[in-house]
């Protein structure tokens, strides 16, 4: 019997009493029962922030070089099938039925979480495609993440900061140790965090991974017009800046190039592919500026490090008389730390409920805001789209609205398509 994607997701949610069960044994058991493996190079990408940008840059460069590429990226903004891309496009929802069924047939009595179930289904979908490269974004941590059931030919670790501390540990060293669990003996380990935790370096050394460190094994330099990358015996000059905006995107681009360079013997690329790929890369919700009046900025920044980067990027945009925030986030985040990083830029907050039990309510966010010195005024709303509508009603054409926080916040304003704002004062 054919099931819809919604049916499969509902079914997978009923299989395990926990939404998160950090271990690999069950996923490895079902993967083995499925006979699931990749016969092409696999790149895995872990980190606290910048994973999605790095994955998308690797994908874009490889596509520009003429390779067939499969990408597992998460979470989605609006539609689940955004998580599985083949040659740059999401797969059709109905095409995943066979893949979810393959997991169901193989699991027997094994209770998988919905994340584990869907990870195996998407891996199965990618494995039956005629691909040249598979890119897998790691979810929470690394060592026990379901993606780590697959051995990477190259592993990338992006920026590391405090997030999910209840699962990964209280400091960067603990979290770095968990992220480093994706590294493999004798295989490239690309670390694009310019100041990585020592635990990452120690683990790579202990297992004999081929460690590529930012600033030692690869680097970038440039001016306002163009930039260049240098690595182990290879240089690229005259590169345009990545199409993804933000002060941290050169670090991500440098890590993406290093990952592909480490696989040069199997997947050679040239400078033109790097240029074309970085110029065409697209990833919604990462400092995405939507033209209109007022200006609209969408960003899934939801921890202090990523929100600090968002604040820097906003500060460099130019002059706007006022900035309105639409914000919603999970209760387990450092909400005070997140809001404090950007509060000096915000004139008024529009705080929103989100449709998840673990989400902080708009009222809880308002309480957090009230406790901050100079936090500014705030109003509460039932949905992100309601919050955006209220911000638009209060804004002038020359103002700016930033929608940030959880993927559900940004996704909530994208459900009806990309908003094109026109302040009522223009009517």
Secondary structure, 3 states (H helix, E strand, C coil): CCCCHHHHHHHHHCCCCCCCCCCCHHHHHHHHHHCCCCCCEEEEEECCECHHHHHHHHHHHHHHCCCCEEEECCCCCCCHHHHEEECCEECCHHHHHHHHHHHHHHHCCCCCCHHHHHHHHHHHHHHCCCCCEEEEECCCCCCCCHHHHCCCCEEEECECCCCCHHHHCCCHHHHHHHHHHHCCCCCEEEECCCCCCHHHHHHHHHHCCEEEEECCCEEEEECCCCEEEEECCEEEEEECCCCCCCCCHHHHHHHHHHHHHHCCCCCCCCHHHHHHHHHHCCCCCCCEEECCECEEEEECCCCHHHHHHHHHHHHCCCCCCCEEEEEECECCCCHHHHHHHHHHHCCEEEEECCCCCCECCHHHHHHHHHCCCCCCEEEEECCHHHHHHHHHHHCCCCCEEEEEECHHHHHHHHCCCCCCCECHHHC
